[in-house]
Structure formats: C-alpha cells, structure tokens
Amino acid sequence: MFLTRVGKNQLTAREILIDPVLCLAFGFGSGLARKAPGTFGTLAAVPIYLVLVQANNWVYSIVAVLSSIIGIWICGIAADKLGEHDFGGIVWDEIAGFLITMWFVVFSWQNLIAGFVLFRIFDIFKPWPIRWIDQKISGGFGIMLDDVIAGLMAGLVLVFLNL
C-alpha cells in the first residue's frame, strides 16, 4: 500500500518521514501511497483547510500564499534529494493547490467535496495552460505552479457554481 523506496536516489520511507522538508513535501507521509498519491496528498489538505476555515480571511490568505511560496523551496529541495523532478509522491503542491481552490468559497460540506473533486479533475487532466506549465517549467517553481493554477481554475468554477 505504501512505497518503501522512493525516487532515483531510492530513499526509504523512514528517511522521508524523519527529514522535515521531505516530510512536508510528502504531505506528512500521504505521498508515500503506492496508488493515487496526489489524491492522498489532497486528502491531507482537508484537515488543514478545516482548521483554517475557522480563522478569519487574513489568516487563511496568509497561509494559502505562504504555503505556495514556501512550497517552491520545499518541492525543489525534495526533487533534488530524490534525484527526480516532480516525483508523484511530492504532494505539497496538492496541499497548497487545494487551499487555493477553497480560498474564496463559503464553507459547506458540499463545497468541500465539490472543491476536492474539481481540484483533482484539474490536477489530473491538466487542461491548458496547466499541462504546458507542467511540461515546460522545471524546479520547485514548476512543481508548484501547475497546482496553483489548477487550484485557481477549480476555485473559479466552484465560486461560479455557488452564485
């Protein structure tokens, strides 16, 4: 069910979980799932969202923006340590992307589920410009940017559906 060796550098699950940067990059271990690590990474974002949605909009906004900016560094370092660009288990970008999806949406369980599904659809199918970004921009910035754009697109659809 979980990966035991990860990336071209064959890091162990233990090495990932004890390294603070890798642990964050792997969504507190959710990215170690053998199947659908991006979905498990997005699931790891749900409790974070449920805490943040109780705060005011400024706190939510600061965390959403900082998670995206810091994510560039986290994902870049993780890719270097793994020896592999945008390894599927790096899911910090999914966490930040989901927070962006839900940024301007009023909380309801229906919106949470719809936001989760919409974000996964945009992240998996990568409509333009997400696919172009995913293919052309490298490093931590590239890893983060396609999910930030997927989050923005999913969030816009969700806001539109709630009008």
PyMOL commands that set and color helices and strands:
alter all, ss='L'
color gray80, all
select helices_A, chain A and resi 13-18+20-25+27-32+37-52+57-82+92-101+109-125+130-136+139-161
alter helices_A, ss='H'
color red, helices_A
select strands_A, chain A and resi 5-6+11-12
alter strands_A, ss='S'
color yellow, strands_A
deselect
rebuild
show_as cartoon
